[in-house]
Amino acid sequence: MSVLLTIIGTYYPEQNLPKTLIFELPAPFSFAHSLFLSISALVVAYFFARGFLSSGSFNLVALGTGSLVLGLGFLVSQILGNPPFRGPNHLVAISNLAFLFAGIFFGAFATLSVFDRSMKFGKPIITLLVDYIGGILLIILLILVVEIKLIPDFFVQGVGPTMLRTQVLGAATVLFSYSSIVLMGNYAKSRISILYWFSLGLASIAIGFLSGFLGTFPGGPFSWLGRISLAVGGIYFIAAILVAYWATGAETNGSL
């Protein structure tokens, strides 16, 4: 799917498509997809926290913290990046930075699973609080960094996304894709259903990121493909939790 998107974007760029294909919903419906992904990621973070308290495995708290950063960061970016607050730069900068750091946590989990390692902690509740509070503080820090302009702009009005945005989103795409591939490989070996659905969620979100590269204006086909992919990623996240909930929780969490 990612390769197909790249080929289409290269040989038949969006600006050559008929203008009749451009359609944008008015606010607040225009960012409803972000609310769905944010809420589903936060729900996932809650259930990973419960699993971590049961098993004490760092793998779960890494997934949970990544989900927390993804959900909270994306939600805050939509609030601060729209009237009556700030503008497009806040929306793009905060969301893309949240994607990057969420990808780092997911990538850490994937790397630990590659080496078949699962660190344990004596007092899971303390570790959980430190990690989750740290995730919240990270989002606050990202907001401050963007607000007081400690980093260059991610989006310039009338010009579009900057090179920094491209680099950050590109790194996030690689991390999400890497994590998805590793988790799918783990599923092929263990047949643990939660890995399958969560891997699909990460892959769908990575496709949404790639669509962000190819899109040239809001409301275009790639813009809609990206929004739909992010929403589908949220659906896969919820499916992963439902599967884990219906299955024997202790066994599934322990295997992760």
Backbone as a ProteinNet text record, in pm:
[ID]
protein_1_A
[PRIMARY]
MSVLLTIIGTYYPEQNLPKTLIFELPAPFSFAHSLFLSISALVVAYFFARGFLSSGSFNLVALGTGSLVLGLGFLVSQILGNPPFRGPNHLVAISNLAFLFAGIFFGAFATLSVFDRSMKFGKPIITLLVDYIGGILLIILLILVVEIKLIPDFFVQGVGPTMLRTQVLGAATVLFSYSSIVLMGNYAKSRISILYWFSLGLASIAIGFLSGFLGTFPGGPFSWLGRISLAVGGIYFIAAILVAYWATGAETNGSL
[TERTIARY]
83.4	0	87.7	191.3	280.7	352.3	397.5	466.5	370.5	246.1	146.6	120.8	110.8	90.7	206.2	327.1	445.1	445.4	410.9	408.1	302.3	183.4	75.6	114.5	171.9	208.9	319.2	406	518.1	477	400.4	367.9	232.8	151.2	24.6	-6.3	71.6	60.1	-78	-107.7	-240.9	-281.9	-186.1	-221.3	-273.1	-251	-300.7	-440.4	-493.2	-624.9	-733.2	-852.7	-962.7	-997.4	-1023.9	-1056.1	-1187.4	-1270.2	-1397.3	-1375.8	-1254.6	-1225.1	-1186	-1176.8	-1140.2	-1266.5	-1268.4	-1384.9	-1339.1	-1383.4	-1344	-1468	-1476.7	-1587.6	-1562.7	-1668.1	-1650.2	-1615	-1551	-1522.2	-1655.1	-1666.3	-1561.9	-1550.4	-1632.7	-1632.1	-1501.7	-1431.5	-1310.4	-1199.6	-1203.5	-1099.7	-1159.7	-1277.9	-1339.4	-1252.8	-1179.7	-1092.6	-986.2	-936.5	-832	-886.6	-1011.5	-1072.8	-1087.3	-1124.1	-1141.6	-1009.1	-904.3	-773.9	-723.5	-741.8	-694.8	-762.2	-894.3	-968.8	-933.1	-923.6	-890.3	-749.4	-654.3	-518	-514.3	-593.3	-598.4	-663.6	-765.5	-828	-727.2	-652	-547.9	-444.5	-406	-307.9	-358.9	-486.9	-546.5	-536.8	-570.1	-567.7	-425.4	-332.4	-193.1	-142.4	-190.4	-153.5	-202.9	-326.4	-380.1	-298.3	-260.7	-179.7	-43.1	15.1	145.1	138.8	32.7	17.6	3.7	-49.2	-65.5	63.9	140	258	389.5	391.9	516.1	614.8	570.4	660.3	675.8	800	826.3	773	764.7	711.7	574.6	490.4	355	352.8	438.4	438.5	496.8	584.6	635.8	524.4	444.4	329.6	228.2	204.7	107.9	151	278.2	327.5	323.9	359.8	350.6	208.2	113.8	-27.5	-75.9	-30.7	-68.4	-16.9	109.7	169	98.6	69.3	0.6	-138.2	-217	-353.7	-362.8	-287.2	-293	-232.8	-119.4	-54.5	-139.5	-201	-285.3	-408.4	-465.5	-584	-551.2	-441.4	-401.9	-369.2	-306.6	-270.6	-394.9	-500.8	-624	-692.7	-681.6	-743.8	-667	-534.4	-453	-430.8	-445.8	-418.7	-537.8	-649.5	-769.5	-824.3	-901.7	-961.7	-1046	-1048.9	-995.4	-852.8	-780.9	-645.5	-542.9	-451.4	-344.4	-381.5	-278.2	-302.3	-237.6	-221.1	-170.5	-34.5	55	187.6	178.6	93.8	76.8	17	-80.2	-143.9	-42.1	33.9	129.4	247.1	302.1	421.7	393.7	289	261.1	224.3	139.3	97	215.3	300	412.5	516.7	540.8	633	576.7	445.9	381.7	393.5	375.1	391.4	533	631.1	770.8	800.6	762	793.3	711.3	587	509.3	578.3	629.6	701.9	827.2	893.1	1012.1	975.1	865.8	821.9	780.2	704.5	666.2	789	884.7	1007.2	1087.5	1085.9	1156.2	1094.7	960.9	892.9	928.5	924.6	953.3	1096.3	1191.3	1330.8	1350.3	1284.4	1293	1236.7	1128	1068.2	1155.3	1230.5	1321.6	1427.2	1479.5	1581.5	1521.4	1387.9	1316.5	1345.8	1341.2	1366.9	1242.3	1221.7	1109.1	1155.1	1189.3	1236.7	1122.8	1153.7	1054.3	1088.7	986	1004	935.3	999.7	946	815.9	804.1	683.7	625.9	541.8	488.1	412.4	340.2	259.3	346.5	466.3	555.8	610.2	651.2	701.8	594.9	472.9	363.1	337.8	334.4	310.9	422.4	546.2	659.7	650.8	622.1	617.2	498.4	381.6	263.7	264.9	308	321.7	429.9	536.2	641.6	588.2	498.1	437.8	354.5	279.3	198.8	288.6	394.4	488.4	559.4	583.3	645.9	556.8	427.4	334.5	331.9	331.9	335.6	462.8	575.1	702.7	698.4	640.3	630	547.3	439.6	356.2	436.4	512.5	592.7	700.6	763.5	868.9	815	695.1	633.4	584.9	527.6	468.6	573.1	686.9	787.8	893.2	862.9	944.9	1090.8	1109.4	1244.1	1291.7	1198.4	1234.3	1174.1	1229.6	1174.7	1031.1	961	822.4	813.5	703.4	672.2	582.5	512.9	420.7	422.7	437.9	439	316.5	237.3	114.9	146.8	77.2	98.6	209.6	290.5	401.3	377.1	338.4	311.1	408.2	415.2	504.6	651	730.1	872.8	952.1	1082.1	1168.3	1174.2	1170.3	1173	1052.7	936.9	817	833.9	890.4	911	1003.6	1109.1	1204.8	1143.5	1070.2	1009.3	902.7	814.8	710.6	770.8	880	946.6	1003	1063.8	1117.1	1003.7	891.6	776	721.7	717.3	668.9	756.4	887.4	981.3	961.8	948.4	933.3	803.1	693.4	566	569.9	630.6	640	726.5	838.2	928.4	858.5	788.6	718.6	610.8	539.9	434.6	490.8	600	660.4	709.4	774.2	825.5	710.7	605.4	491.9	422.5	411.7	350.6	437.1	569.1	658.6	641.7	624.7	601.2	469.4	368.3	239.5	251.7	330.7	348.2	408.1	488.8	551.7	462.3	396.9	324.2	173.6	118.7	-24.5	-105.9	-48.3	-120.1	-196.8	-328.4	-413.7	-393.7	-364.1	-348.7	-232.9	-129.2	-15.9	-58.3	-143.9	-190.7	-267.8	-364.2	-449.5	-374	-286.6	-210	-111.6	-54.1	35.8	-37.3	-159.5	-238.8	-269.2	-292.6	-317.3	-197	-78.7	42.8	67.8	41.4	61	-34.9	-159.6	-258.5	-220	-171	-127.7	-6.3	85	201.8	158	55.2	2.3	-56.6	-121.8	-173.9	-62.8	50.1	165.3	216.5	227.2	277.3	185.4	56	-38.6	-13.3	33.5	66	179.9	272.3	381.7	329.9	236.4	191.6	85	12.9	-92.3	-36.6	-102	-55.7	-152.8	-275.2	-371.3	-479.7	-540.4	-648.1	-768.8	-833.4	-952.8	-927.8	-800.4	-767.4	-774.4	-760.7	-769.4	-669.3	-543.5	-444.6	-473.7	-527.8	-568.6	-675.2	-773.2	-879.5	-828.5	-736.6	-679.3	-604.6	-531.4	-460.6	-555.4	-663	-760.3	-827.6	-866.2	-930.5	-834.7	-707.9	-607.8	-587.4	-585.1	-569.8	-690.7	-810.3	-930.9	-932.7	-891.4	-884.7	-783	-672	-573.6	-635.2	-721	-790.8	-883.4	-949.1	-1038	-958	-840.7	-755.7	-707.7	-678.1	-637.7	-748.4	-871.4	-984.1	-1003.2	-986.5	-998.7	-894.5	-772.8	-667.4	-705.6	-764.5	-803.1	-919.8	-1016	-1130.1	-1084.7	-990.3	-937.4	-868.4	-788.5	-718.6	-817.6	-924.7	-1024.6	-1100.6	-1132.6	-1207.8	-1120.7	-993	-902.4	-867.2	-789.7	-742.8	-638.2	-676.3	-591.5	-454.9	-447.3	-317.8	-221.6	-271.7	-184.5	-137.2	-229.7	-193.3	-92.4	-117	-27.1	108.2	108.5	235.7	319.4	252.1	325.6	388.1	327.4	383.5	511.4
-119.7	0	125.9	125.4	241.1	264	153.9	164.8	218.7	170.4	216.4	365.8	412.2	554	637.4	589.7	662.7	673.9	562.3	562.7	660	656.2	744.9	891.1	917.8	1054.9	1109.3	1019.9	1063.2	1087.8	993.7	1001.4	1066.7	1082.8	1151.5	1233.6	1341	1419.3	1480	1512.4	1557.1	1684.9	1772.7	1899.5	1880.9	1761.7	1735	1674.4	1645	1584.9	1689.8	1649.9	1745.7	1815.1	1946	2022.5	1977.7	1908.2	1859.3	1752.2	1696.6	1594.6	1654.7	1786	1853.4	1881.4	1834.2	1855.3	1862.8	1963.3	1982.7	2004.3	1926.8	1942.9	2064.5	2132.4	2245.2	2195.4	2282.3	2248.4	2238.5	2149.9	2061.8	1927.3	1904.9	1774.8	1749.2	1856	1841.1	1766.7	1769.1	1695.9	1588.1	1536.6	1429.4	1303.9	1280.6	1163.4	1166.5	1286.1	1297.8	1267.2	1305	1275.4	1125.1	1055.9	911	842.3	878.6	817.6	851.7	976.1	1017.8	938.9	928.2	856.9	709.2	647.8	505.2	480.4	570.2	554.4	569.1	661.1	678.9	558.5	502.2	380.6	266.2	253.8	151.5	171.4	296.4	325.4	279.7	298.6	254.6	103.2	29.2	-116.7	-171.3	-106	-148.2	-122.5	-15.7	12.3	-100	-143.4	-254.1	-380.8	-406.4	-524.2	-515.9	-396.8	-379.1	-402.7	-354.2	-375.4	-523.4	-601.3	-745	-821.9	-779.3	-856.8	-793.9	-658.7	-590.4	-584.8	-616.7	-618.8	-479.8	-436.3	-304.8	-294.3	-407.3	-405.8	-340.4	-372.5	-318.9	-170.4	-128.1	13.4	97.1	39.7	110.5	130.6	26.3	39.2	137.9	131	220.5	365.8	392	529.7	583.8	499.9	541.2	575.2	493.4	518.5	645.7	669.1	790.3	915	913	1027.5	1050.6	942.3	953.3	1014.5	958.5	1004.7	1145.6	1172.6	1304	1411	1380.4	1478.6	1514.9	1415.1	1441.8	1522.8	1490.1	1562.2	1708.5	1732.1	1868.9	1949.6	1884.6	1956.4	2005.6	1926.9	1967.1	2081.8	2082.5	2189.7	2320.7	2313.5	2435.4	2484.2	2395.2	2433.5	2487.5	2505.4	2557.7	2675.7	2764.9	2878.4	2829.3	2905.3	3041.8	3045.4	2935.8	2931.6	2966.4	2877.3	2907.9	2864.9	2849.2	2819.7	2691.9	2679	2555.6	2510.6	2604.6	2563	2485.1	2530.6	2457.5	2319.7	2313	2185.6	2087.8	2131.7	2044.3	2010.4	2110.1	2088	1994	2021.7	1939.8	1797.4	1783.2	1648.9	1568.4	1630.3	1557	1519.6	1608.3	1574.5	1463.2	1466.1	1358.6	1225.9	1229.7	1108.6	1053	1142.7	1100	1031	1093.7	1035	909.9	904.9	781.8	670.7	703.9	605.4	555.5	643.6	602	498.5	520.6	422.9	291.3	298.5	176.5	103.8	181.3	121.2	54.2	113.4	52	-82.5	-87	-214.3	-317.5	-274.6	-366.9	-420.9	-333.1	-375.2	-473.9	-447.5	-541.5	-677.5	-676.9	-804.6	-879.4	-804.4	-869.6	-948.9	-889.9	-956.8	-1044.1	-1059.4	-1145.2	-1106.2	-975.9	-926.7	-861.5	-882	-819.4	-784.7	-659.1	-615.9	-614.7	-650.5	-655	-552	-506.1	-406.9	-454.8	-426.2	-470.6	-401.7	-273.5	-197.9	-137.1	-214.4	-167.7	-35.6	-12.5	109.3	234.3	229.3	344.4	366	256.8	266.1	320.4	272.2	317.7	467.2	512.6	654.6	740.7	695.2	771.2	781.8	670.2	669.3	748.9	729.8	798.3	947.7	981.4	1124.2	1185.7	1108.9	1156.6	1180.4	1092.3	1110.2	1237.4	1265.5	1388.2	1511.1	1505.2	1617.9	1638.9	1530.2	1541.7	1621.7	1593.8	1668.5	1815.9	1843.7	1982.8	2050.8	1978.9	2034	2064.2	1974.5	1997.2	2121.2	2139.7	2258.9	2384.8	2384.4	2501.5	2529.1	2422.3	2437.9	2504.6	2462.4	2522.6	2663.5	2684.8	2814.3	2924.4	2895.8	3000.1	2995	2912.3	2906.1	2869.5	2762.6	2710.9	2628.2	2591.1	2518.4	2592.3	2571.6	2637.2	2592.9	2670.4	2638.7	2508	2438.9	2318.5	2351.8	2464.5	2503.6	2654.8	2703.6	2847.2	2881.2	2973.3	3011.6	3063.2	3009.3	3050.4	2976.2	2902.8	2826	2676.3	2636.5	2495.6	2436.3	2303	2235.5	2266.2	2275.1	2301.5	2171.3	2184	2066.8	1995.8	2072.7	2011.5	1920.8	1966.5	1882.5	1754.5	1765.9	1649.4	1548.6	1598.4	1509.7	1440.7	1516.5	1459.4	1356.5	1392.2	1298.5	1176.7	1197.5	1085	987.7	1041.1	955.4	880.2	948.2	883.3	772	796.4	694.2	570.1	590.3	477.8	400	470.3	404.9	325.6	385.2	314.1	192.8	208.6	97	-14.8	22.1	-76	-152.8	-79.8	-143.6	-238.1	-195.6	-279.4	-408.9	-398.9	-517.5	-614.7	-562.4	-648.7	-717.8	-642.1	-701.6	-808.5	-783.6	-884.9	-1010.1	-991.6	-1106.4	-1183.1	-1111.3	-1177.1	-1253.1	-1192.6	-1261	-1392.3	-1389.9	-1510.5	-1624.6	-1588.3	-1690.9	-1732.6	-1633.7	-1661.7	-1679.6	-1625.1	-1628	-1559	-1457.5	-1377.7	-1269.9	-1275.2	-1192.1	-1042.7	-1002	-858.7	-800.2	-880.6	-833.9	-809.6	-895.8	-882.5	-752.7	-727.5	-609.5	-480.9	-483	-362.5	-331.7	-437	-418.6	-354.6	-398.5	-338.8	-192.3	-161.4	-22.9	65.3	18.7	95.7	111.3	4.5	10.4	110.7	110.7	203.4	348.1	372.7	507.9	549.5	455.1	485.4	523.8	457.5	493.2	633.7	666.2	801.7	905.5	874.1	965	981.5	869.6	875.6	960.8	951.4	1033.9	1181.5	1212.6	1350.6	1404.9	1316.1	1358.5	1391.3	1309	1320.8	1427.1	1460.6	1559.7	1700	1779.7	1916.8	2021.7	1981.4	2077.9	2005	2072.7	2012	1980.3	1870.3	1833.9	1757.9	1734.6	1657.9	1508.3	1425.6	1280.3	1224	1272	1220.4	1266.5	1386.3	1434.8	1344.3	1306.9	1219.1	1078	1031.1	898.9	894.5	1002.9	1009.1	1008.5	1085	1090.2	955.1	892.8	761.6	658.5	664.2	569.2	585.6	710.3	733.6	681.7	702.1	652.5	500	438.1	292	239.7	313.2	275.3	273.2	370.3	371.8	252.8	214.3	97.4	-28.8	-42	-158.2	-158.2	-41.3	-33.6	-85.6	-42.4	-88.4	-238.7	-287.8	-432	-509.6	-455.4	-522.5	-535.1	-429	-431.9	-526.6	-527.2	-617.9	-763	-792.2	-927.5	-966.7	-874.3	-901.8	-917.9	-839.3	-844.7	-976.2	-1022.6	-1147.3	-1268.9	-1255.7	-1368	-1376.3	-1473.4	-1485.6	-1379	-1271.5	-1153.1	-1182.9	-1262.9	-1287.8	-1356	-1450.8	-1523	-1434.3	-1353.4	-1266.3	-1161.8	-1094.9	-990.2	-1048.9	-1166.6	-1225.9	-1259.8	-1296.7	-1331	-1210.7	-1092.1	-971.5	-933.2
0	0	0	84	91.1	-41.4	-104.9	-233.6	-339.5	-338.8	-435.4	-418.7	-294	-268.2	-323.4	-302.9	-350.1	-502.3	-570	-716.5	-768	-707.6	-750	-726.3	-607.7	-575.6	-664.1	-713.4	-796	-941	-995.9	-1138.3	-1167.8	-1066.9	-1087.6	-963.6	-942	-819.1	-800.1	-676.5	-639.7	-711.7	-738.4	-802	-944.1	-1002.6	-1137.5	-1138.2	-1019.9	-1011.7	-1031.9	-1077.3	-1095.2	-964.3	-970.5	-851	-787.5	-865.4	-811.2	-704.9	-699.2	-599	-464.1	-458	-333.1	-253.2	-129.9	-44.4	99.8	171.7	311.4	397	503.4	596.1	685.6	728.6	820.4	960.5	1039.3	1178.6	1254.5	1354	1407.8	1337.1	1233.1	1166.7	1092.9	1055.1	975.9	1050.1	1182.2	1255.6	1346.3	1308.2	1385.1	1386	1272.8	1266.6	1374.9	1406.1	1507.5	1645.7	1670.3	1799.1	1817.9	1710	1721	1750.9	1676.1	1699.9	1839.4	1882	2013.6	2123.9	2115.9	2219.5	2221.3	2103.2	2098.6	2153	2122.3	2173.6	2325.6	2379.2	2524.4	2592.6	2528.9	2583.1	2583.8	2474.2	2466.5	2577.2	2601.7	2706.1	2842.4	2867.5	2994.9	3010.8	2905.9	2917	2922.2	2853.4	2867	3008.9	3071.6	3210.5	3302.5	3280.6	3359.6	3339.6	3212.8	3185.4	3250.7	3252.7	3314.8	3465.3	3527.6	3671.8	3704.8	3611.2	3634.2	3611.7	3508.8	3470.1	3512.6	3524.5	3559	3444.5	3320.6	3204.9	3146	3127.6	3070.4	2928	2858.3	2721.7	2717	2814.3	2817.2	2851	2942.6	2978.3	2864.5	2784.3	2666.4	2564.9	2541.3	2451.5	2506.7	2637.1	2699.3	2693.2	2721	2715.9	2573.5	2476.9	2338.2	2298.1	2342.6	2312.1	2380.3	2502.6	2575.8	2505.1	2464.6	2395	2261.4	2190	2061.5	2079.3	2171.4	2189.2	2244.5	2350.1	2413.3	2323.6	2261.3	2174.7	2054.8	1991.7	1875.7	1914.7	2029.8	2077.4	2106.1	2176.9	2211.6	2086.3	1988.4	1865.5	1792.6	1793.5	1726.1	1799.5	1930.8	2009.8	1993	2011.1	2004.7	1861.6	1764	1626.4	1550.6	1620.1	1555.4	1634.7	1569	1639.6	1757.6	1868.2	1885.1	1939.5	1931.1	1985.7	1877.9	1851.2	1755.8	1614.9	1531.8	1391.7	1344.7	1213.4	1153.2	1205.1	1236.5	1282	1413.4	1506.4	1631.6	1605.9	1516.1	1484.7	1427.7	1328.5	1260.7	1351.8	1420.5	1502.6	1618.9	1695.3	1813.7	1774	1672.4	1630.8	1577	1495.2	1437.7	1542.4	1637.7	1746.5	1833.4	1857.3	1933.7	1858.3	1726.2	1645.4	1659.6	1655	1662.5	1795.1	1906.5	2036.6	2064.4	2015.3	2026.4	1949.4	1830.5	1752	1821.5	1896.6	1971.9	2077.3	2148.6	2249.8	2184.4	2074	2004.4	1950.5	1898.9	1848.3	1957.9	2079.4	2192.9	2226.5	2227	2252.9	2146.4	2019.2	1911.3	1921.5	1954.8	1966.2	2080.8	2194.1	2306	2267.3	2191	2152.4	2053	1968.8	1874.7	1949.2	2058.4	2138.6	2247.5	2241.3	2335.3	2479	2504.7	2639.3	2696.4	2823.8	2892.7	3034.5	3057.3	3187.5	3288.3	3409.8	3516.4	3622.8	3696.7	3801.6	3928.4	4041.1	4168.8	4207.4	4179.8	4214.4	4086.6	4018	3889.3	3898.4	4009	4019.3	4012.7	4074.8	4072.5	3932	3867.8	3730.8	3637.5	3654.6	3570.2	3587.8	3711.9	3738.2	3680.2	3696.8	3644.1	3492.2	3427.1	3280.9	3227.2	3285.3	3233.6	3266.5	3385.2	3418	3331.3	3307.1	3217.6	3077.3	3030.5	2898.5	2891.2	2998.2	3003.8	3006.6	3086.1	3093.3	2959.7	2887.8	2756.4	2661.2	2663.3	2577.4	2617.3	2747.3	2793.8	2746.8	2754.3	2708.1	2558.8	2480.8	2336.7	2306.3	2382.2	2363.4	2390.9	2500.7	2536.8	2433.8	2384.7	2284.5	2158.8	2117.5	1998.4	2028.9	2147.7	2183	2190.7	2252	2266.9	2155.2	2052.4	1930.6	1957.1	2036.2	2057.6	1938.6	1851.7	1730.4	1610.6	1492.2	1372.3	1344.8	1264.5	1231	1151.6	1172.2	1095.9	976.5	985.6	879.3	866.6	742.5	715	631.6	682.2	612.7	472.1	373.2	235.2	164.8	242.1	184.3	198	319.4	345.4	446	454.8	549.3	520	626.3	612.1	608	583.3	578.5	713.7	823.5	956	976.1	934	945.1	865.1	745.5	660.6	727	789.8	855.5	977.1	1057.6	1178.2	1140.9	1046.5	1005.5	936.8	862.6	799.2	902	1008	1114.3	1184.2	1208.2	1271.6	1182.9	1052	958.5	963.6	967.4	974.2	1104.7	1216.2	1346.4	1355.2	1308	1310.8	1218.6	1100.2	1005.5	1062.4	1119.7	1181.2	1292.4	1379.4	1490.6	1439.7	1335.4	1279.4	1221.6	1148	1087.1	1193.9	1298.1	1404.9	1477.9	1508.8	1579.9	1496	1365.2	1279.1	1274.2	1276.9	1283.2	1413.2	1523.9	1652.1	1651.7	1586	1578.3	1500	1391.2	1310.1	1392.4	1493.2	1576.9	1694.1	1756.9	1880.6	1861.6	1752.3	1725.6	1835.6	1897	1996.7	1920.6	1928.6	1842.7	1863.6	1986.9	2014.3	1933.6	1911.1	1831.1	1687.1	1635.7	1498.6	1478.9	1565.9	1549.8	1579.2	1679.3	1710.1	1597.6	1537.5	1424.2	1306.9	1280.3	1173.3	1203.7	1330.8	1369.5	1340.6	1377.6	1351.5	1201.1	1124.2	979.4	916.3	960.9	906.3	936.6	1057.7	1093.9	1010.5	986.7	902.7	761.4	708.9	576.8	581.1	694.2	710.2	707.4	771.9	768.8	626.4	554.2	417	330.1	353.7	278.8	305.3	428.2	460.5	375.5	335	246.9	107.2	60.7	-77.5	-96.7	8.4	-2.7	-17.5	-99.7	-123.5	-72.3	-39	13.1	92.5	191.8	270.8	183.2	214.1	141.3	13.4	-21.7	-141.3	-114.3	-218.5	-201.7	-101.4	-105.8	-11.7	130.4	143.4	274.8	334.7	253.4	300.8	325.9	241.1	262.3	395.2	426	552.5	671.2	663	772	793.5	682.3	693.2	751.3	708.8	760	909.4	957.8	1101.1	1177.8	1122.8	1188	1190.7	1080.4	1075	1175.7	1191	1292.4	1430.8	1460.3	1588.1	1603.9	1495.9	1500.5	1531.8	1468.7	1495.4	1640.7	1695.8	1836.1	1926.7	1901.3	1981.3	1964	1840.9	1816.4	1896.5	1904.6	1981.6	2128.1	2184.4	2324.8	2347.1	2254.7	2268.3	2264.2	2175.2	2166.2	2296.5	2350.2	2475.6	2590.9	2587.1	2694.2	2691.1	2571.2	2559.2	2586.7	2556.3	2579.4	2727.8	2764	2901.5	2924.7	2995.5	3010	3065.3	3168.9	3233.9	3137.9	3059	2967.3	2854.2	2799.3	2689	2730.4	2844.1	2890.9	2926.4	2984	3021.1	2899	2788.4	2668.3	2603.2	2622.5	2564.1	2635.6
[MASK]
++++++++++++++++++++++++++++++++++++++++++++++++++++++++++++++++++++++++++++++++++++++++++++++++++++++++++++++++++++++++++++++++++++++++++++++++++++++++++++++++++++++++++++++++++++++++++++++++++++++++++++++++++++++++++++++++++++++++++++++++++++++++++++++++

